Amino acid sequence: MSVLITGGTGFVGIHVTAQLAALGEAVVALSAEGALDGASLDFLGRGRERVTCLKGDVLDLDAVRAVMERHGVDRVIHGAAVTAIGDLEPEAARQAAVVNVGGTATVLEAARLTGVKRFVHLSSASVYGATDPAVPLEEDATLVPRGIYGITKRAAEDVVRRYFELFPMEGAILRLSAPYGPLERPNPLRTVMSPVFHWCRAALEGDEVELADDLVRDLTYVSDTARCVVLAFLKADLKRQVYNASCGENLRFSDILAALARIRPGFRFRLKEGGALSAFFRDSLRGPLSMKRAREDLGFTPQFDIETGLSRYLEWLERHPI
């Protein structure tokens, strides 16, 4: 039997794929890209032998069902989505709604038709909307998303919950927050990068970073994000249905840049007076995700602090110039 990961070759998806393959799982990675490039194959290492990559559309019910039947899929991790779209929201709003909500319903239905019993859905911290940055967010906090991405992710969560109520299928919803790290890079399906991506590129190229706003966010090394997903996926008896996946603390941008300067001597940054909120974080300042539930139920604790994560990401970027 095997596990299907939709979006399994994307940024977070490839890390989940790699971790499960390393544990001996047979993984079917379904994505709009299909084949892996050299950097992704290198990242998988020996685990690539247990990974089958397929090109597919999560809106095509017959095709998704056929993949599940052909490869003996008995568990699903659904991560395919139109991701955070920033200033592209007016152009991408319809596509985000169709893929993020319709694609989730389609994969759920294919899973139901083929008898899948475990379904893990990758959601986003954007469902919480804007909140007090000083107050940690518990999973039962009120959801007030403000952009189309968060709105569609909340709607998709509702569809998942209803399927769990209607059919003999169980699992979890993981709310991911601000991952960064190896294999984060621009491509036709991912056009909005984390600020860490831009800062690390600047450090490698000898450019100074001008910080317009000293904001905060619980930026999380992607291996930790994926490990939280994997722990929830493998947990036999989940006590609850929704789990946050984050480093658990808000980090100030200037502190991250100072850490980058310690790691990369010569890197420079300066604060700019009177700047405007960065597009990536517009209308999305929020508290850090509380990790109490994941710690108690899943045994999850982050393994990478910011300096370790930045060092690993810089090393990867040096080996794979963009």
N, C-alpha and C positions, 0 to 999 in steps of 0.2 A: 504494500500500500504506500501511498505517497501524499505529500502535502502540496496543495496548490497555493502559490503566492501571487496574487495579482499585483502588478506593479513591481514584480520581483527583481527587475533589473534597474529600478530607479534608485535614487540616493539612499533612502532608508531601506527600501526593499532589498537591495543587494547585500546590505549588512545583515538583515534577517536571514536571507538566503544562505549567506556564508556561515553564520553561526549554526543554523540547523543542519547544513551539510556536514559541518565539522563534528556534529553530534551523531552522524551516521544516518540522518534522514534522507530519503529520496525526495528531492524538491523539483516541482514543476513551476518554473518562473514564467508567468504569462504577462506580456507587456506589449505596448504599441511598437517598441523598437525590435523586439525579438532577439536577434543574436547579440552576444556580448562583444565589446571591443577589447583591445589588448589590456587596458588598465583594469577592467573588471575581471577578466580572466586571470590576470596576475594576482588580483586581490583574493580570488577564490582559492588559488593554490590547488592543492590536491583535492579539495572539495568539489572542484568542477566536475569530477567523474560522477558525482551524485546529483548533478543539476542538469535538468533538461529545460532549455530556453525555447519558448514558443512565441510567435507573434500572433496577437489576437486582439479582439475588440470586446470589452466588457459589456457592451450594449447588445451583443449578438448572442441571444440566449441559446440557440441551437449549437453554435460553435463552442461556447463555454461548457455547455453540458457534454458535448462530444469529447472535449479535452478531459473532463473529469472521468468519463466512462473509460476512455481509451487508456488512461494512465493510472487507473485504480485509485483515484483521489478519495480519501476518507476524511480529510481535514482541510480547512481553508483559512488562509490569512488574506484578508482583502485590504490592499493598500493602494490600488490604482485610483488616481484622482487627478483632477486639474488642481495643482497646488496653489499656494499663496500667490496672488496675481498683482498686488500693488496697484500701480497706476494703470495697468492694463485691464482693470476691472470693467470699464464700459464695453470694451471689445470682447472680453472673455466671459461675461456674465451668463449668457445663455449656455455656452459650452460647459461652464462649471456646474450649472444646475443639471444639465442633461447627464453629464458623466458622473458627478459626485453623488447624485441622488438616484438617477435612473440606472447607472452602472451598479450601484450597490444593490438595488432591488433585483437586477438581472442576475448577478452572481449569487445572491441569496436563493433565488428561485431555482437556478441550476443546481445549487447545493441541495435544496430540498428534493428535487426530482431524482437526484442520484443517491440519496440516503446519507449525505454528509451529516455528522452529528456534532462536530466541533467547528465553530466559526469565530474567528477573531477579527474584529474590525478596527482598522487604524483611523482614528479621528484626530482632532486637533484641539489644542488649547484655545484656538480662536473662538470656540463655541462659548467661552465665558464672556467674551466682549471686553470692554474697558472697565478696569476696576482699580481700587487703591493699590498702588505698587508695593505698599508696605504690609499688606494683609495677604497671607498665604491662601490659596484657593483649594478648598476641599472639593471632592467630587460631587457633593450634593449642593454646591453653590448654584444660585440662579443663573440660567444661561441667557445672556442677552447679546448675541453676536451682532456686529454692526456692518460688516462687509459681506459681499456675496459668498466668499469662501467660507466664512464661519457659519453663515446662514445655511448653506448647503450641507456642511458637515453636521450641523445640529439635526437637520431634516433626515440625513442618512442614519444618524444614531437612532432616531425614532423608528425608522423602517426596520433596523436591525432588532430593536427591542420587540417590536410587534411580531416579527417572524419567530423570535424565541418564544413568545407567548402562544402563537398559533400552531407551531409545529414541533416535533421532537428533535430540536436542535438547541444546543447551548454553547456558551462561549463568553467572550468578553469584548468590551470596547476600550481601547487604549487611546487616551488623549495625549498626543505628543506635543512637546514644546521646543521650538527653536533649535533643531539639531544642526551641528556643524561637524566638519571633519572630512576624512578621505572620501573621494568620489563625489563630493559636492562640486559641481562644475556646470556651467551653462550648456544647455542643449535645447532643441526646439520645444521640448515639453517642460523645461524648467528654466524660466527666464529671470526669476527673482532669486538672488543669492542672499545668504546670510551676510551680515556685516563682517563677520569673521573671515569669510572668503575674501572680501575686498581688502581687509586689513592685512591678511597674510600675503596676498599678492603684492600689496604695496611694500611690505617688509622685504620680500624677496627681490623686488625690482629697485629698491633703494629710494622709494618715493615717500614723501612726508604725507601723513594723514591729517586732514583738517576735520576736526570733530565739531559739527555744528551744534549738536545737542548731546549733553551727557545723560543719556537715558539709561534705563535698566531693563534687563530681561534674563530669564533663566536659561541662557544658552547652554546647551547640553551636548557633550561629545557623542557622536552618533553611535558608537559602539555600546555606550550605556543605554541609549534609547532602544536599540535593537535587542539588547539583553533583557530589558524589561518586557518587551513584546514576547520574546521567546519564553521567558519564565511564565507569563500568563498563558501562553499557548500550551505549554507542557504541564501546567498544574492540573491535576486530576479533578479535584473538587474545589472549584472556585467559590469563595464565600460571597463575593459580590460581582456585579456585572460590569462596573466601570472603574478604570484605574488610570491615574495620571502617570505619565512617563517623562521625567524631567530630572535635572540635577538637584532640584528642590530649593534653590536659592536664587534670588535676583542678583546679578552681577552688574556693577556700574561699568559703562563703556570705557571710561577713563582708566579704571582699574585693569580692565582686560588689555587695553593698549599699553599700560605700564608693564604688565606681565610680558607682553610681546617684546617690549623694549629690553627687558632683562634677558629674554631668551635670544634675541637677535640684536646684539650690540650695534649701535649706529642707526637703528630704526628711530624715527622721529615722529611725534604727533603734537598737535597744538589745539587748544580749544578756541573756537570762533565765537565771538560775542554776537548775540542777536540772530542766531540761526533759526531755521524753521525745522519742524519735526521731520525726521527722515521718512521718505515715502514708505519704506518697508514697515515702519512702526506707527504710521499714522492711524490714529483712532484705536490703537491697540495696547496702550500702556496698561499693564495689569500686574497683579501680585504673582509671586512665584507659585508654581504648582506644589501643593502639599504632597509629600511622598509617604506619609504615614501609612496609608492603606496598602500601598505596594510593598512597603517594608514589612508590615505585619503579615499580610496574606501570601506574598510571593517570595519573601526573603530578599528583596531587591535593595541594594545600596549602590550608589554611583561609585565607579572605580577610578574615574579620571577627574582630577581637579583641573582648573583652567590652564595652568602652566603645562601640565602633562599633555592635555588635549591639544593645545597650541603647538607644542613641540612635535607631536605625532603628525599633525596636519601639515606643518611646514616641511617635515621630512617627505611626506607623500607628494606635496606640490613640487618639491625640488626634483623628485624622480619622474614626475609626470607633468611637465610644463604645459600650460594652457595658452 
